[in-house]
Amino acid sequence: MFYTKYRPQKFSEILKPNEAVDALVSQIKSNKTAHAYLFVGSRGTGKTTTARVLAKALNCTDLAKNGDPCDKCKNCIAIREGSFMDLIEIDAASNRGIDDIRDLREKVRLAPSMGSKKVYIIDEVHMLSTDAFNAFLKTLEEPPANVIFILCTTELHKVPETVKSRCQVYKFKRASQTQLIQKLKFIVQEEKLEVSDEDLKKMASASMGGYRDAETLLQQVVEGGVSVDVFLSAGAKYRYVDFVQILFERRAGDALQFINKMYDEGIDLYVWTGELLNYIRGILFVKSGADDYFIEFGIETVEDAKNQAVSITFDWLVSALETILAGQKEIRSSFIPQLPLEIAVAKVCFGRDGENGIGNISDPIPSNSSKYPSSSDKRLAGVSKKEPEKVKQSQVADDDATVSLSQEEVKSADVPISDIQNRWSELLTKAAKINSSISALLRSSKLTNVEGKFLILEVFYSFHKERIECTRNRKVIESVLKEVLGFDMSVKCVISKEKPPKLNQGEVGILTDINIAPATIDTKSVLEMLDGGLPLIQNA
């Protein structure tokens, strides 16, 4: 495999910029290395490679002045060939129990047999069990003087704070597109391959900052002897930028087809969704003006995130993150793996009520620009197969419906607020006949503005906003509005920044469930009213 054949063997072979490597080289040159390191970063960013080069530098017998191992002495050669007895690599995913750690603690006491330092590289350290972590703490804190621990993980949040505090933590960022292209060009030259610069750019873009992904993709292309686009159809799994744009434009059909195409290509939806969440999180950081250091993807993708952050709102980002995160948790246990993600997409695009997305409810829904025909396209395409007379009648009916709809939209968009205020009392009266609670809620609000098809109501409490905007009450209000005004309108509430007015003595006060409830019945009056003077039955 290319990613093993062309793995860097020296610090100087690791592409720059790389802050973690610079810090390690500085420690090697000054002979002030730590006893425990924690390397953090996404897959394919060079954590294990850097750990092996560090092990070389610690045991090299002919170390260069710049801190680079010579890669020629017996220790360097043994490490490169995997035969160095004092470099122990442990896969924590397979050796995660407390017994494995106890065995490690016993062997740590043994002196190095070949080099000056015994180096333990524990990959995917977050997979250790809680008991194993606890058993490992003392050894990690005070190992023998000739022992170095290098822990590697892709999920820092799963590593206990007690472990982090005992290590020097270095973060490995995703490679930039320039670094990836540079590495791919080097392999192409060494292998004497013919791959165009344009194809190399496509591979670098699809790898999303992972050296190993880029090198694997290159090998697939050259060994498969086919166009890079064939493999990039599966690589479309990485186009989080496009997918987020589809979601924000509420193109649910495109999003659902995107998901199912990935599933058919064998892509792990759980992992892919995690990367999607990471990208949306990055947009949130960009939108918030946070430092790019905390964004875990390549420089080029950061630019895409900055471009999207201009039009995407905070509310949409937060809601999308919550919705998709909830969907991801269900993917592993779902009988239909893609279903939880499909439901999340539907909520993002249309909202829980199937009417509006989770973004700004007043935003217009853009037309479907998908390359796939929409349901309306298919319906219109089917009209051409009808008989001529029926086609003519259906076209006339469609034209009439279009004219009616456009007039209705014009009315609702241009109606002045004064006209609605003049008919407000009529609306309250009709609402009271249907539901007195809804009428009371409307009376407690203030009509402040008209935005397109929405009446903007100002309320004092979030309780009122939730009651008015809930699906059942909103549908009643919409039906009354159409009856009074003659066209479709809906309501949207905003919470007033002012405090509610103080009450005079004897006033009911702010609207609550108690105020809306029927008046208390006088039991004594009811009994007197029902007393019909019926004769009492006396015992014989």
C-alpha positions as CSV (number, residue, x, y, z in Angstrom):
1,M,0.0,0.0,0.0
2,F,1.2,3.5,-0.8
3,Y,0.5,4.8,2.7
4,T,2.8,2.3,4.2
5,K,5.5,2.3,1.5
6,Y,5.8,6.1,1.6
7,R,5.3,6.7,5.3
8,P,7.7,9.4,6.5
9,Q,10.8,8.0,8.3
10,K,12.2,11.4,9.6
11,F,10.8,14.6,11.0
12,S,12.0,16.4,7.9
13,E,9.9,14.2,5.7
14,I,6.7,15.2,7.5
15,L,5.1,18.0,5.5
16,K,5.0,21.4,7.1
17,P,3.4,23.4,8.7
18,N,3.0,21.0,11.6
19,E,3.2,22.6,15.0
20,A,3.3,19.3,16.9
21,V,6.4,18.1,15.0
22,D,8.1,21.4,15.5
23,A,7.6,21.1,19.2
24,L,8.8,17.5,19.4
25,V,12.0,18.4,17.4
26,S,12.7,21.2,19.8
27,Q,12.5,18.8,22.7
28,I,14.7,16.2,21.0
29,K,17.4,18.9,20.3
30,S,17.4,20.1,23.9
31,N,17.1,16.6,25.4
32,K,14.0,17.6,27.3
33,T,11.4,15.0,26.3
34,A,8.4,14.2,28.4
35,H,7.6,10.8,29.8
36,A,4.0,10.7,28.3
37,Y,2.5,12.2,25.2
38,L,-1.1,12.3,23.9
39,F,-1.5,12.7,20.2
40,V,-5.0,13.9,19.1
41,G,-6.4,14.2,15.6
42,S,-8.7,12.7,13.0
43,R,-7.8,9.6,11.0
44,G,-4.9,9.8,8.6
45,T,-3.3,12.9,10.0
46,G,0.1,11.3,11.0
47,K,-0.3,10.6,14.7
48,T,1.1,7.0,14.6
49,T,3.7,8.0,12.0
50,T,5.0,10.8,14.2
51,A,5.0,8.5,17.2
52,R,7.3,6.1,15.4
53,V,9.6,8.8,14.2
54,L,9.8,10.1,17.8
55,A,10.7,6.6,18.9
56,K,13.5,6.6,16.3
57,A,14.8,9.9,17.5
58,L,14.9,8.7,21.1
59,N,16.9,5.6,20.2
60,C,19.0,6.8,17.3
61,T,22.7,6.3,17.7
62,D,23.6,9.0,15.2
63,L,21.1,11.8,15.7
64,A,21.5,14.8,13.5
65,K,21.9,18.3,14.9
66,N,18.5,19.3,13.7
67,G,16.9,16.6,15.8
68,D,16.3,14.2,12.8
69,P,17.0,10.4,13.3
70,C,19.6,9.2,10.8
71,D,17.4,6.3,9.6
72,K,20.7,4.3,8.9
73,C,21.8,3.0,12.3
74,K,20.8,-0.5,13.5
75,N,18.1,0.9,15.8
76,C,16.5,3.1,13.1
77,I,16.5,0.2,10.6
78,A,15.0,-2.1,13.2
79,I,12.2,0.4,13.9
80,R,11.6,0.9,10.2
81,E,11.4,-2.9,9.6
82,G,9.3,-3.5,12.7
83,S,11.8,-5.7,14.6
84,F,12.9,-3.2,17.3
85,M,12.2,-5.0,20.6
86,D,11.9,-1.8,22.6
87,L,9.1,-0.3,20.5
88,I,5.8,-1.8,21.6
89,E,2.7,-0.9,19.7
90,I,-0.6,-1.7,21.4
91,D,-4.1,-1.5,19.8
92,A,-6.3,-0.4,22.6
93,A,-9.4,-1.5,20.7
94,S,-8.2,-5.1,20.9
95,N,-6.4,-4.9,24.3
96,R,-8.7,-2.8,26.3
97,G,-9.3,-4.7,29.5
98,I,-7.7,-4.4,33.0
99,D,-5.8,-7.6,32.5
100,D,-4.0,-6.2,29.5
101,I,-3.0,-3.1,31.5
102,R,-1.8,-5.3,34.4
103,D,0.4,-7.2,31.9
104,L,1.8,-3.9,30.6
105,R,2.6,-2.7,34.1
106,E,4.6,-5.8,34.7
107,K,6.6,-5.5,31.5
108,V,7.3,-1.8,31.9
109,R,9.7,-2.6,34.7
110,L,12.0,-4.5,32.4
111,A,15.0,-2.6,31.1
112,P,15.3,-1.8,27.3
113,S,17.1,-4.6,25.4
114,M,18.2,-2.9,22.2
115,G,18.0,0.9,22.7
116,S,18.2,3.5,25.4
117,K,14.5,4.1,25.6
118,K,11.5,1.7,25.7
119,V,8.6,3.3,23.8
120,Y,5.0,2.3,24.2
121,I,2.6,3.5,21.4
122,I,-1.0,2.9,22.5
123,D,-3.3,3.5,19.5
124,E,-7.0,4.4,19.9
125,V,-6.4,4.8,23.6
126,H,-10.0,6.1,24.2
127,M,-11.1,2.5,23.7
128,L,-9.7,1.4,27.1
129,S,-12.3,0.5,29.7
130,T,-12.7,2.6,32.8
131,D,-11.1,0.0,35.0
132,A,-8.1,-0.2,32.6
133,F,-7.7,3.6,32.7
134,N,-7.7,3.6,36.4
135,A,-5.2,0.8,36.6
136,F,-3.0,2.7,34.1
137,L,-2.9,6.0,35.9
138,K,-0.1,5.4,38.4
139,T,2.2,3.8,35.8
140,L,1.5,6.7,33.4
141,E,2.2,9.3,36.0
142,E,5.5,7.8,37.3
143,P,6.9,5.4,34.7
144,P,10.6,4.1,34.9
145,A,13.1,6.7,33.7
146,N,13.8,4.8,30.4
147,V,10.1,4.4,29.4
148,I,8.1,6.8,27.2
149,F,4.3,6.5,26.6
150,I,2.8,7.9,23.4
151,L,-1.0,7.7,23.4
152,C,-3.0,8.3,20.2
153,T,-6.7,8.9,19.8
154,T,-9.2,10.3,17.4
155,E,-11.7,11.1,20.1
156,L,-10.2,13.3,22.8
157,H,-13.5,13.7,24.7
158,K,-13.5,10.0,25.6
159,V,-10.1,10.2,27.3
160,P,-10.4,10.9,31.0
161,E,-9.2,14.2,32.4
162,T,-6.9,12.3,34.8
163,V,-5.1,10.8,31.8
164,K,-4.9,14.1,29.9
165,S,-3.4,15.9,32.9
166,R,-0.5,13.4,33.0
167,C,0.4,13.8,29.3
168,Q,1.7,16.5,27.0
169,V,-1.2,16.9,24.5
170,Y,-0.4,17.6,20.8
171,K,-3.2,18.2,18.3
172,F,-2.7,17.0,14.7
173,K,-4.7,19.1,12.2
174,R,-6.0,17.8,8.9
175,A,-3.7,18.4,6.0
176,S,-4.3,21.2,3.6
177,Q,-5.1,20.6,-0.1
178,T,-1.6,21.9,-1.0
179,Q,0.1,19.4,1.4
180,L,-2.0,16.5,0.0
181,I,-1.2,17.4,-3.6
182,Q,2.5,17.7,-2.7
183,K,2.5,14.2,-1.2
184,L,0.5,12.7,-4.1
185,K,2.9,14.3,-6.6
186,F,5.8,12.8,-4.8
187,I,4.3,9.3,-5.0
188,V,3.4,9.8,-8.7
189,Q,7.0,10.7,-9.5
190,E,8.5,7.8,-7.4
191,E,6.1,5.3,-9.0
192,K,6.5,6.8,-12.5
193,L,2.7,7.2,-12.9
194,E,0.7,9.4,-15.3
195,V,-1.9,11.2,-13.3
196,S,-3.0,14.8,-14.2
197,D,-2.9,17.7,-11.8
198,E,-6.6,18.0,-12.1
199,D,-7.2,14.4,-10.9
200,L,-4.7,15.0,-8.0
201,K,-6.8,18.0,-7.0
202,K,-10.0,15.9,-7.0
203,M,-8.4,13.3,-4.8
204,A,-7.0,15.8,-2.4
205,S,-10.4,17.5,-2.1
206,A,-12.2,14.1,-1.6
207,S,-9.8,13.0,1.2
208,M,-10.9,15.9,3.5
209,G,-7.4,16.4,5.0
210,G,-6.4,12.8,5.5
211,Y,-3.1,11.6,4.0
212,R,-4.0,7.9,4.2
213,D,-7.4,8.5,2.4
214,A,-5.6,10.5,-0.4
215,E,-2.9,7.8,-0.9
216,T,-5.4,5.0,-0.9
217,L,-7.6,6.8,-3.4
218,L,-4.5,7.4,-5.7
219,Q,-3.7,3.6,-5.5
220,Q,-7.3,2.7,-6.4
221,V,-7.2,5.0,-9.4
222,V,-3.8,3.9,-10.8
223,E,-4.3,0.2,-10.1
224,G,-8.0,0.1,-11.3
225,G,-7.0,1.8,-14.6
226,V,-10.2,3.9,-14.6
227,S,-11.1,7.6,-14.4
228,V,-10.8,9.2,-11.0
229,D,-14.5,10.3,-11.2
230,V,-15.6,6.7,-10.9
231,F,-14.1,6.4,-7.5
232,L,-15.1,10.0,-6.6
233,S,-18.8,9.0,-7.0
234,A,-18.2,7.2,-3.7
235,G,-15.9,10.0,-2.7
236,A,-19.0,12.3,-2.9
237,K,-19.6,11.1,0.6
238,Y,-17.1,13.8,1.6
239,R,-19.0,16.7,0.0
240,Y,-20.4,18.0,3.3
241,V,-20.3,21.5,1.8
242,D,-22.8,20.6,-0.9
243,F,-25.0,18.5,1.5
244,V,-25.3,21.4,4.0
245,Q,-26.3,23.7,1.1
246,I,-29.0,21.2,0.0
247,L,-30.3,21.1,3.6
248,F,-30.3,24.9,4.0
249,E,-32.2,25.3,0.7
250,R,-34.7,22.7,2.0
251,R,-34.2,20.5,-1.0
252,A,-35.4,17.4,0.9
253,G,-35.6,15.2,-2.2
254,D,-32.0,15.8,-3.2
255,A,-30.9,15.2,0.4
256,L,-32.8,11.9,0.7
257,Q,-31.4,10.6,-2.6
258,F,-27.9,11.7,-1.5
259,I,-28.2,9.6,1.6
260,N,-29.5,6.5,-0.1
261,K,-26.8,6.8,-2.8
262,M,-24.1,6.8,-0.1
263,Y,-25.8,3.8,1.6
264,D,-25.9,1.8,-1.7
265,E,-22.2,2.5,-2.1
266,G,-21.5,0.9,1.2
267,I,-20.5,4.0,3.1
268,D,-20.8,3.9,6.9
269,L,-23.5,6.4,7.6
270,Y,-22.7,6.7,11.3
271,V,-19.1,7.8,10.5
272,W,-20.2,10.0,7.7
273,T,-22.8,11.7,9.8
274,G,-20.2,12.4,12.5
275,E,-18.0,14.1,9.9
276,L,-21.1,16.1,8.7
277,L,-21.7,17.2,12.3
278,N,-18.0,18.2,12.5
279,Y,-18.4,20.4,9.4
280,I,-21.6,22.1,10.7
281,R,-19.8,22.7,14.0
282,G,-17.0,24.3,12.1
283,I,-19.5,26.7,10.4
284,L,-20.8,27.5,13.9
285,F,-17.3,28.4,15.0
286,V,-16.7,30.5,11.9
287,K,-20.1,32.3,12.4
288,S,-19.1,33.0,16.1
289,G,-15.7,34.4,15.1
290,A,-13.8,31.7,17.0
291,D,-10.2,30.9,16.3
292,D,-9.6,28.6,13.3
293,Y,-7.4,26.5,15.5
294,F,-10.5,24.7,16.9
295,I,-11.9,23.8,13.5
296,E,-11.0,20.2,12.7
297,F,-10.8,20.2,8.9
298,G,-8.6,21.5,6.1
299,I,-7.9,25.2,5.2
300,E,-9.8,25.0,1.9
301,T,-12.8,23.6,3.7
302,V,-12.6,26.4,6.2
303,E,-13.0,28.8,3.3
304,D,-16.1,26.9,2.2
305,A,-17.4,27.1,5.8
306,K,-16.8,30.9,5.8
307,N,-18.7,31.4,2.6
308,Q,-21.7,29.4,3.9
309,A,-21.6,31.1,7.3
310,V,-22.6,34.4,5.6
311,S,-26.1,33.2,4.7
312,I,-26.7,30.5,7.3
313,T,-28.2,31.7,10.6
314,F,-27.2,30.7,14.2
315,D,-30.7,29.3,14.8
316,W,-30.5,27.0,11.8
317,L,-27.0,25.8,12.7
318,V,-27.9,25.0,16.3
319,S,-31.2,23.3,15.3
320,A,-29.5,21.3,12.5
321,L,-26.8,20.1,14.9
322,E,-29.3,19.0,17.5
323,T,-31.5,17.3,15.0
324,I,-28.8,15.4,13.1
325,L,-27.0,14.5,16.3
326,A,-30.2,12.9,17.6
327,G,-30.5,11.0,14.3
328,Q,-26.9,9.7,14.4
329,K,-27.5,8.1,17.8
330,E,-30.2,5.9,16.3
331,I,-28.3,4.7,13.2
332,R,-26.5,1.8,14.8
333,S,-29.7,0.3,16.3
334,S,-32.1,1.0,13.4
335,F,-33.3,-1.9,11.3
336,I,-33.1,0.5,8.3
337,P,-29.8,2.2,8.9
338,Q,-30.5,5.3,6.7
339,L,-33.9,5.9,8.3
340,P,-32.8,8.0,11.3
341,L,-30.8,10.2,9.1
342,E,-33.7,10.6,6.6
343,I,-36.0,11.6,9.5
344,A,-33.4,14.2,10.6
345,V,-33.2,15.5,7.1
346,A,-37.0,15.8,6.9
347,K,-37.1,17.7,10.2
348,V,-34.3,20.1,9.0
349,C,-36.0,20.8,5.7
350,F,-39.7,20.8,6.7
351,G,-39.9,21.0,10.5
352,R,-41.8,18.7,12.8
353,D,-45.2,19.9,11.4
354,G,-44.2,19.2,7.8
355,E,-44.7,22.9,6.9
356,N,-41.6,24.9,7.5
357,G,-37.9,24.1,8.1
358,I,-36.0,24.7,11.2
359,G,-34.6,27.9,9.8
360,N,-36.3,31.3,9.7
361,I,-40.0,30.4,9.2
362,S,-40.5,33.5,6.9
363,D,-37.7,32.6,4.5
364,P,-39.0,31.6,1.1
365,I,-38.4,28.0,0.0
366,P,-36.3,28.0,-3.1
367,S,-37.3,26.1,-6.2
368,N,-36.0,22.6,-6.6
369,S,-32.8,22.8,-8.7
370,S,-32.2,19.1,-8.6
371,K,-31.1,17.2,-11.6
372,Y,-33.7,14.7,-10.6
373,P,-37.3,15.4,-11.7
374,S,-39.6,16.6,-8.9
375,S,-43.1,15.2,-8.4
376,S,-44.6,18.3,-10.1
377,D,-42.3,17.7,-13.1
378,K,-43.4,14.1,-13.4
379,R,-47.1,15.2,-13.2
380,L,-46.7,17.7,-16.0
381,A,-44.7,15.2,-18.0
382,G,-47.6,12.8,-17.7
383,V,-50.1,15.4,-19.1
384,S,-48.7,15.1,-22.6
385,K,-50.0,11.5,-22.7
386,K,-53.6,12.5,-22.2
387,E,-56.1,13.0,-25.0
388,P,-56.0,16.4,-26.7
389,E,-59.4,17.6,-25.3
390,K,-58.5,16.5,-21.8
391,V,-55.1,18.2,-22.1
392,K,-56.8,21.4,-23.0
393,Q,-59.2,21.3,-20.2
394,S,-56.5,20.4,-17.6
395,Q,-54.3,23.3,-18.9
396,V,-57.2,25.7,-18.5
397,A,-57.9,24.5,-15.0
398,D,-54.2,24.8,-14.1
399,D,-54.0,28.3,-15.5
400,D,-57.1,29.3,-13.4
401,A,-55.6,27.8,-10.3
402,T,-52.3,29.6,-11.0
403,V,-54.1,33.0,-11.4
404,S,-56.1,32.4,-8.2
405,L,-53.0,31.5,-6.3
406,S,-51.0,34.5,-7.5
407,Q,-53.9,36.8,-6.6
408,E,-54.1,35.3,-3.1
409,E,-50.3,35.7,-2.6
410,V,-50.5,39.3,-3.7
411,K,-53.4,40.0,-1.3
412,S,-51.6,38.4,1.7
413,A,-48.3,40.1,0.8
414,D,-49.7,43.6,0.3
415,V,-52.4,43.8,3.0
416,P,-51.8,46.8,5.3
417,I,-51.8,46.2,9.0
418,S,-54.5,48.9,9.5
419,D,-57.0,46.7,7.6
420,I,-56.3,43.7,9.9
421,Q,-56.5,45.9,13.0
422,N,-59.9,47.2,11.9
423,R,-61.2,43.6,11.6
424,W,-59.3,42.3,14.7
425,S,-62.4,42.4,17.0
426,E,-64.4,40.4,14.4
427,L,-61.6,37.9,14.3
428,L,-61.5,37.6,18.1
429,T,-65.3,37.1,18.2
430,K,-65.2,34.3,15.6
431,A,-62.3,32.6,17.4
432,A,-64.2,32.7,20.7
433,K,-67.1,30.7,19.1
434,I,-64.6,28.0,18.1
435,N,-62.3,28.1,21.2
436,S,-62.5,30.5,24.0
437,S,-58.9,29.7,25.1
438,I,-57.5,30.7,21.7
439,S,-59.5,33.9,21.8
440,A,-58.2,34.8,25.2
441,L,-54.6,34.1,24.0
442,L,-55.1,36.4,21.1
443,R,-56.6,39.1,23.3
444,S,-53.5,39.0,25.5
445,S,-51.3,39.6,22.5
446,K,-50.7,42.8,20.4
447,L,-50.7,42.9,16.6
448,T,-47.5,44.7,15.7
449,N,-46.7,44.0,12.0
450,V,-47.4,42.0,8.9
451,E,-44.5,40.2,7.2
452,G,-45.6,38.5,4.0
453,K,-48.1,35.8,5.0
454,F,-47.5,36.2,8.7
455,L,-49.1,38.4,11.3
456,I,-46.5,39.3,13.9
457,L,-48.0,39.2,17.4
458,E,-46.2,40.6,20.5
459,V,-46.6,38.7,23.7
460,F,-45.1,39.1,27.2
461,Y,-44.3,35.4,28.0
462,S,-42.9,32.4,26.1
463,F,-45.9,30.5,27.5
464,H,-48.2,32.6,25.3
465,K,-45.9,32.2,22.3
466,E,-45.8,28.4,22.6
467,R,-49.6,28.1,23.0
468,I,-50.4,30.3,20.0
469,E,-47.8,28.7,17.7
470,C,-48.5,25.1,18.6
471,T,-49.9,23.1,15.7
472,R,-53.5,22.7,16.9
473,N,-54.1,26.3,17.9
474,R,-52.3,27.8,14.9
475,K,-54.5,25.8,12.5
476,V,-57.6,27.2,14.2
477,I,-56.2,30.8,14.0
478,E,-55.4,30.3,10.3
479,S,-58.9,29.1,9.5
480,V,-60.4,32.1,11.3
481,L,-58.0,34.4,9.5
482,K,-59.0,33.0,6.1
483,E,-62.7,33.3,6.9
484,V,-62.4,36.9,8.0
485,L,-59.8,38.2,5.5
486,G,-60.5,35.9,2.5
487,F,-57.0,34.6,2.0
488,D,-54.4,32.5,3.8
489,M,-52.3,33.9,6.6
490,S,-50.6,32.6,9.6
491,V,-49.2,34.0,12.9
492,K,-45.8,34.3,14.4
493,C,-45.1,35.5,17.9
494,V,-42.2,37.6,19.3
495,I,-41.7,38.1,23.0
496,S,-41.9,41.7,24.1
497,K,-38.8,43.3,25.8
498,E,-41.1,45.4,27.9
499,K,-42.5,44.3,31.3
500,P,-46.3,43.6,31.5
501,P,-48.3,46.6,32.9
502,K,-49.1,46.5,36.7
503,L,-52.6,45.6,37.6
504,N,-55.2,47.7,39.4
505,Q,-57.2,46.2,42.2
506,G,-59.8,43.8,41.0
507,E,-58.2,43.0,37.6
508,V,-57.7,39.5,36.6
509,G,-54.1,39.7,35.6
510,I,-51.9,38.0,33.0
511,L,-53.4,35.2,31.0
512,T,-52.7,31.7,32.4
513,D,-54.4,28.3,32.3
514,I,-56.3,29.2,35.5
515,N,-57.7,32.4,33.9
516,I,-58.7,30.6,30.8
517,A,-60.6,27.8,32.7
518,P,-64.4,28.1,33.2
519,A,-65.5,30.1,36.3
520,T,-65.9,28.3,39.5
521,I,-69.4,26.8,40.0
522,D,-71.4,27.8,43.1
523,T,-72.4,24.4,44.4
524,K,-75.1,25.8,46.8
525,S,-76.9,27.6,44.0
526,V,-76.9,24.6,41.7
527,L,-78.4,22.4,44.5
528,E,-81.1,25.0,45.1
529,M,-81.9,25.2,41.4
530,L,-82.1,21.4,41.1
531,D,-84.3,21.0,44.1
532,G,-87.7,20.1,42.6
533,G,-89.5,19.4,45.9
534,L,-89.6,15.7,45.3
535,P,-91.4,13.8,48.0
536,L,-89.2,11.8,50.4
537,I,-89.9,8.1,50.7
538,Q,-90.8,7.4,54.3
539,N,-90.3,4.0,55.9
540,A,-93.6,2.2,56.4
